[in-house]
Structure formats: structure tokens, C-alpha cells
Amino acid sequence: MPPLCLYGESYGAKIQKDGKNYIPDGVSFILFDVNIDGTWLEQYNVEDIGNKLSIKTVPIIGRTTLSEGVEIARQGYDSQLCKVAPEGLVCDL
């Protein structure tokens, strides 16, 4: 079986200073990316693996160039996970 690596972040009240804004009384994990045997998967495959493993995947804000993504981050945007400003973007380039 080829090596599989899930990339993501744990978050919640017991992990982050402001984690209570995401999960007031617990923790979770959100999936960013998946690499299988040196190959990065397409986003739809990452979402499929997340669904099959019951792991939430990072919300897609849009498909942009890197410079457009930087501009979105500079201007700010609403988080799809909670009511506080998002920490950043995960880009699918």
C-alpha cells in the first residue's frame, strides 16, 4: 500500500486561544490536502476522502491565481466556519 499523508489542522477550545469561537467545548480536525505516494490529490478527491473518513474539509472560497488569493486575504472575507475573521486561505493552485 502506498504511503498516505493527510494534511490539516486541529482546532477548538482546548487547542487554540480563540478556539472557543469554532468549537466552544471540544476539538476537531479539518482536512486541507492529501498526498499519496508523492502525488497531491485534486480537491474533489480530498473532499471525497474527507467524506469517507467523516473529516470536515477546509471550505473553498474560490479558484484563483496566487496573486488573486493574496488580494482576497488582504481585503478580508467572511469565515465559513465561525463568526470571527478567518486565519488565512488554503489555495488550490
C-alpha positions in Angstrom: 0.0 0.0 0.0 1.5 3.4 -1.0 2.2 6.0 1.8 -0.7 8.2 2.6 -0.5 11.6 4.4 -3.4 13.7 5.4 -2.6 17.5 5.9 -4.8 19.6 8.1 -5.2 21.3 11.4 -6.7 20.5 14.8 -8.8 23.3 16.2 -11.2 24.1 19.1 -11.3 25.4 22.6 -8.8 23.0 24.0 -6.2 23.7 21.3 -6.3 27.4 20.2 -6.5 30.6 22.2 -9.6 31.6 20.2 -10.7 28.0 19.6 -13.9 28.5 21.6 -15.1 30.6 18.6 -15.0 27.4 16.5 -15.9 24.7 19.0 -16.8 26.0 22.4 -16.2 22.8 24.4 -14.2 20.4 22.3 -11.8 19.9 19.4 -11.9 18.7 15.8 -9.7 18.3 12.7 -10.1 19.9 9.3 -8.5 18.5 6.2 -6.5 20.7 3.8 -4.8 18.3 1.4 -3.9 14.6 0.8 -0.7 13.2 -0.6 -0.5 9.5 -1.8 2.9 8.2 -2.7 4.2 11.7 -3.6 1.1 12.7 -5.6 -1.0 15.6 -4.4 -4.7 14.9 -4.9 -7.2 17.1 -6.7 -9.6 18.9 -4.4 -12.6 16.8 -5.3 -10.6 13.7 -4.3 -9.5 15.4 -1.0 -13.2 16.1 -0.3 -14.2 12.5 -1.2 -11.6 11.1 1.2 -12.8 13.6 3.9 -16.4 12.5 3.4 -15.4 8.8 3.5 -13.5 9.3 6.8 -16.1 11.7 8.2 -13.4 14.5 8.3 -14.5 18.1 7.6 -12.6 19.6 4.7 -11.5 23.3 4.5 -14.1 25.4 2.7 -13.3 26.5 -0.8 -13.6 30.3 -1.2 -12.9 30.2 -4.9 -10.5 29.1 -7.6 -8.0 31.9 -8.1 -4.4 32.6 -9.0 -1.9 33.1 -6.2 -1.9 36.9 -6.6 -5.8 36.9 -6.6 -5.7 34.8 -3.4 -3.3 37.3 -1.8 -5.7 40.1 -2.6 -8.6 38.2 -1.2 -6.7 37.7 2.1 -5.7 41.4 2.1 -9.2 42.6 1.6 -10.6 40.1 4.1 -13.5 37.8 3.7 -16.1 36.1 6.0 -15.2 32.8 7.6 -17.4 29.8 6.6 -16.6 28.1 9.9 -17.5 30.7 12.5 -18.2 34.4 13.2 -14.6 35.6 13.6 -12.1 36.7 10.9 -10.5 33.7 9.1 -6.8 32.9 9.8 -5.9 32.6 6.1 -6.6 30.8 2.8 -5.8 27.3 1.6 -5.1 27.7 -2.1 -5.6 25.0 -4.8 -3.1 26.2 -7.4 
